Amino acid sequence: MENTKIENFYRLWTEGLDNFLSAYIYDENNNLLPTRHIFSHYEVLLEKFLNNQTDELEKINLLSGIRGVGKTTLFAQIFYAQKFAGNQKIFTQEYEKIYLDVSELHLEGITLNEFFRFYEDLKRFKFENLNKKILILLDEVHYDEQWGLFLKTIFDRTMGHRNVLILATGSSALCLNMNPDLSRRASTEEIYPLKFTEYLKLKNIKFPVPDLSDTLLRCLLESENARQMYESVMSISLEVNRLFANLPPKIEYDFLDIGGFPFVIKTTNKERCYKLIQNVIEKLITKDIITLKKFNSETIQKIYNLLYLLAKSDVISYEKLGKSLNIDNKTLTSLLDVLVMAGIIIKIRSYGGAYAKARKPVKYLFISPSLRSSLLQGRYPPEIKGKILEDYCGLVFIKDFKKLCRRMEFMYDSSEKGADFILRNDDKELVIEIGFNKEDYGIKQIKETSKKIKNFSYGISIGNDELELIDDKFIKLPLRYLLLI
């Protein structure tokens, strides 16, 4: 009876799979949807897999990311990779593939272990002596309560060969990063909300300057001083200005307001976009955080209010937040830690030694400025306007700066006239200030902070003014350059 149920599910699932996934790979005109930057990572991984070049830890790859960032779309594009891959030589070798939405399995009362026992019998193989390549895509894997143990078992059963590649998504980093069964048995990736360059790509706006993002990134991080950075940025300023001259008016501000998630690309009504993004937050609370069983229902109900208070704040005061929410400091700290683990906010510590950092207040940024905008429904006071850009800086720091400089630390100066960010990489420290609505574009804040740090290299004020070199230590950088990283 059990095998009959699984067989019926399998037949119905495979019969309808192409129709199910077509909505994730084609637009309304039946054109292939653009891929996000992370697709190239999986294209390379698939090529390594088909050429027997994957490491043991690459055999199982866990992909996390908050709801709505496009994990299912990415998996659909990987499933039909031959349609999207730039390198068609990858597919000279045949391979079998299977895509499963684990929430559908769960709905039918079928576990991953039961399904793949059936699948082994159906395809007449055992994972231990598999002699053909199989790509397994498991979307929403956390719906199976024993998913970690299942993947551990597959890892152990296939240690003698490189013929299986399993990619699995979870609704957030919470469920993937907290599973003890996969310690040292899996690699992890995270898909983040959209950057501006991806936003343009998904809107089918051409991005004509190759390698511009990498060039800008190196200008910011690898220059010896502000003068060298200025000269490097000036050398590409014509291309940058030409690109923006051909963009729709104010598209960069629409992006910062509502453009962090792929599902808003076709929606022009801002109120509708705010509501869709708020739904992401609500599902994170009611479907992800609640499964931890760490908080009582009364505390869970206060999470949305906590996020709202964070959205309208600069540096937080634990005491004021605790009083506003009527919760103790320990519970508040636990809630904030969970929101960081869930990937919705980023924690920025104060600059200083370990003891000083522990005593000073903490700055929390949202992983996308669109989250802050949606919580405030686009109505934020002037003093919070700069926080939208700080949110975007946070995304660029953890997604791009960390890629180039893996040991880089991100901090802020908590003093009254301190700068928004201090970036430390080995013996080099940069100071960054969001200069909007500030006298002298925040150069004073940068200079104040530069006096306190040991290895100050140069300071960058980001604003809407022209590119300008102040002296060898300070530079004004227009927002457009940051957006193009």
Buried (B, 14 or more C-beta within 10 A) or exposed (E): EEEEBBEEBBEEBEEEBEEBBEEBBBEEEEEEBBBBBBBBBBBBBBBBBBEEEBEBEBBBBBBBBBBBBBBBBBBBBBBBBEEBBEEEEBBEEEBBBBBBBBBBBBEEEBBBBBBBBBBBEEEEBEBEEBEEBBBBBBBBBBBBEEBBBBBBBBBEBBEEBBBBBBBBBBBBBBBBBEBEBBEEBBBBBBBBBBBBBBBBBBBEBEBEBEEBBEBBBBBBBBBEBBBBBBEBBEEBBEBBEEBBEEEEEEBBEBBBBBBBBBBBBEBEEBEEBBEBBBBBBEBBBBEBBBBBEEBEEEBBEBBBEBBBBBBBBBBBEEEEBBEBBEBEEEBBBBBBEBBBBBBBBBBBBBBBEEEEBEEBEBBBBBBBBBBBBBBBEBEBEEEBEBBBBBBBBBBBBBBBBEEBBEEBBBBBBBBEEBBBBBBBBEEBBBBBBBBBEBEEBBBBBBBBBBEBBEEBBBBBBBBEBEBBBBEEBBBBBBBBBBBBB
